[in-house]
Amino acid sequence: KIGWILVGASTVAREWMVDAIRQQGDAEVLAVVSRDAARGAAFAEQFGIAASYTDLDAALAHPGADAVYISTTNEWHMAQTLQAARAGKHVLCEKPLALNLDDARRMVDGCAEAGVVLGINHHLRNAASHGKVRELIRAGEIGQPLYCRVLHANNLPQHLRGWRLDAPESGGVTLDMFVHDVDTLRFLLDAEPRHVTACATSGGMTVAGLEEGLMAVIEFDNGTLVQVHDAFNAPHSLSGVEIIGTKGTIFATGVMTQRPVGSITLTRDSGKVDIPVGHENLYVRSVRAFQRAMRGEGQPAATGDDGMRGWPPHWRHSRPAAATSA
Ligand code: NDP
């Protein structure tokens, strides 16, 4: 069995990843690491995990440990990834890979030097819905993609209204949600972002200066223009991706989510058709692909390189004057 160490007694581990690892059949969760001994012990007890640690090195020395899943807050990802890699453990790290491009590159290089697999848990690539959209585009069903709109603004759930709203190093909605959009678009369009222009708001739900809402226009190197909207403070807004091509349009509704849901329509001159989707838990797929990569079969769904390329070059970022002066 593949032995996993969870680094971070986090919500995403609690809600999705313990179960996703256990569903593999050939994997087990050996231990959890938390900076807080009581939180780690409570997490271990809740999920029937045999060990909890406060010291990462001690956890990495746990007998049978092969891989770590890192879901601490963003500023810890780099140091913990490099520490695990030096100990010879494969690393599945949460997004954003790091706080900036240089750190992301250090992580990719560090894992390569240590000969371990680095994967990023960009869950949306693992959604059957997004996989189907990509398949349709690749099959030429809409011709050449010209424009795309990403609706990814929502209402940050009450239980997540902590560090995302008040810790400057969290990166606000940019590092929380926008990174998912860029990764998903790279996956759907098979193209790289060339230019990004964005405006952000802050100071309503977040502390002043920390982005809570963002609208961006991204130009991809295949010529596709994309509009993106991310927000923490937009209750009752729609979730979806629309891709408009020379021959048709794909609309995927309700797909910018952690859950295996959503529907797809394809509209062309001949009319509008519903496209069937075989939904499956996104996180189960993520762990499955990662474990295969550990065995030398293919790559993680999102590689370290993908995590790094999610940082678009020529990033031009301007905030409204009110947010800048606050
Ligand atoms: P949480 O706030 O739930 O957990 C992050 C860390 O905060 C934990 O590792 C823990 O640190 C600490 N912590 C947990 N509960 C408490 C508490 N009650 N009081 C104080 N500290 C606490 O964050 P999320 O699970 O939402 O996010 C963790 C990471 O995962 C982030 O990098 C985020 O971007 C990413 N994420 C990815 C998702 C995806 O779908 N790919 C979805 C959600 C998040 P410690 O254990 O060291 O004590």
Residues whose N, C-alpha, C, O or C-beta is under 5 A from the ligand:
A	BS01	NDP	G8 A9 S10 T11 V12 A13 V33 S34 R35 D36 S71 T72 T73 N74 E94 K95 P96 N121 H123
